């Protein structure tokens, strides 16, 4: 680590490169550059890319539109990983081409679950300050 480089600087760098990879993948998928029937018929959102500290590995979180056919989309992405890696390497200027690993983004499901919990009658009663023991 250089003397003027902080741990925050490295994390900013990882975030910046992750965003560049995310934009490149989103562009490739949006344009339909991948010749795969599943990917051509499904809109896929690349929600986040997390880079390893050495920038050699990228974990890509994806979510198909409306959450449909998630398993098929992940299988198609994993089948076309080599092509996607080479295209990302062409678009993002890095020393090494990052190896891509595709995972389903579960954050939307977690958010929906938390929202449903907050809207439950028990929690709503607690939030409004009503006493549930009144009879």
C-alpha positions in Angstrom: 0.0 0.0 0.0 1.3 3.4 -0.9 1.9 5.9 1.9 -0.8 8.3 0.7 -3.4 5.6 0.1 -5.9 4.9 2.8 -8.2 1.9 3.3 -11.1 4.3 2.3 -9.2 5.1 -0.9 -9.1 1.4 -1.8 -12.7 0.9 -1.0 -13.6 3.9 -3.2 -11.5 2.3 -6.0 -13.3 -1.0 -5.6 -16.7 0.8 -5.7 -15.7 2.8 -8.8 -14.5 -0.3 -10.7 -17.5 -2.3 -9.6 -19.8 0.5 -11.0 -17.8 0.5 -14.3 -18.3 -3.3 -14.6 -22.0 -3.0 -13.7 -22.5 -0.4 -16.4 -20.7 -2.5 -19.0 -22.7 -5.6 -18.2 -26.0 -3.6 -18.2 -25.1 -2.2 -21.6 -24.2 -5.6 -23.0 -27.4 -7.2 -21.7 -29.6 -4.2 -22.7 -28.3 -4.2 -26.3 -28.9 -8.0 -26.6 -25.2 -8.6 -27.5 -25.4 -12.1 -25.9 -26.9 -14.6 -28.3 -29.0 -16.5 -25.9 -32.8 -17.0 -26.2 -33.4 -16.6 -22.4 -31.4 -13.4 -22.1 -32.9 -12.0 -25.3 -36.4 -12.5 -24.0 -35.9 -11.3 -20.4 -34.9 -7.9 -19.1 -32.2 -8.4 -16.6 -31.1 -5.7 -14.0 -27.5 -5.8 -12.8 -28.1 -4.4 -9.4 -24.6 -4.5 -7.9 -21.1 -5.6 -8.6 -18.7 -6.3 -5.8 -15.0 -6.5 -6.7 -12.4 -8.4 -4.8 -9.5 -6.3 -3.4 -7.2 -7.5 -6.2 -9.9 -6.7 -8.8 -9.6 -10.2 -10.3 -13.0 -11.4 -9.2 -16.4 -9.7 -9.5 -19.6 -10.9 -7.9 -22.5 -9.8 -10.0 -25.9 -9.5 -8.4 -28.7 -9.7 -11.0 -32.5 -9.6 -10.9 -34.8 -10.4 -13.8 -37.6 -8.0 -14.4 -40.5 -8.9 -12.1 -38.4 -11.7 -10.7 -39.6 -14.1 -13.4 -37.5 -17.2 -14.5 -34.6 -16.3 -12.1 -33.1 -19.8 -12.3 -33.2 -19.8 -16.1 -31.6 -16.3 -16.3 -28.8 -17.3 -13.9 -28.1 -20.5 -15.8 -28.0 -18.5 -19.1 -25.6 -15.9 -17.6 -23.4 -18.6 -16.2 -23.4 -20.4 -19.6 -22.3 -17.2 -21.3 -19.8 -16.1 -18.6 -16.7 -16.4 -20.9 -18.3 -14.1 -23.5 -19.4 -11.6 -20.9 -16.0 -11.6 -19.3 -14.3 -10.9 -22.6 -16.7 -8.1 -23.4 -16.3 -6.5 -20.0 -12.5 -6.7 -20.4 -12.8 -4.8 -23.7 -15.0 -2.0 -22.1 -13.4 -1.6 -18.7 -9.7 -0.8 -18.7 -8.1 -3.1 -16.1 -4.8 -4.9 -15.8 -6.6 -8.3 -15.6 -10.0 -9.4 -16.9 -12.2 -9.9 -13.9 -13.7 -13.3 -13.4 -17.5 -12.9 -13.2 -19.7 -14.8 -10.7 -23.4 -14.4 -11.1 -25.8 -14.5 -8.1 -29.4 -13.6 -7.6 -30.1 -10.4 -5.8 -32.1 -11.2 -2.7 -32.2 -7.7 -1.4 -35.6 -6.9 -3.0 -37.1 -10.0 -1.4 -35.7 -9.0 2.0 -37.1 -5.5 1.6 -40.5 -6.8 0.7 -40.4 -9.1 3.8 -39.4 -6.3 6.1 -42.2 -4.1 4.5 -44.8 -6.8 5.1 -43.6 -7.1 8.8 -43.9 -3.4 9.3 -47.4 -3.4 7.9 -48.6 -6.3 10.1 -51.4 -5.4 12.5 -49.2 -6.1 15.6 -46.4 -3.8 14.5 -48.9 -1.1 13.3 -50.5 -1.2 16.7 -47.1 -0.7 18.4 -46.3 2.2 16.1 -49.5 4.0 16.7 -49.1 3.7 20.4 -52.4 1.8 21.0 -52.4 -0.6 23.9 -53.4 -4.1 22.7 -54.5 -5.2 26.2 -57.6 -3.0 26.3 -60.8 -5.0 26.7 
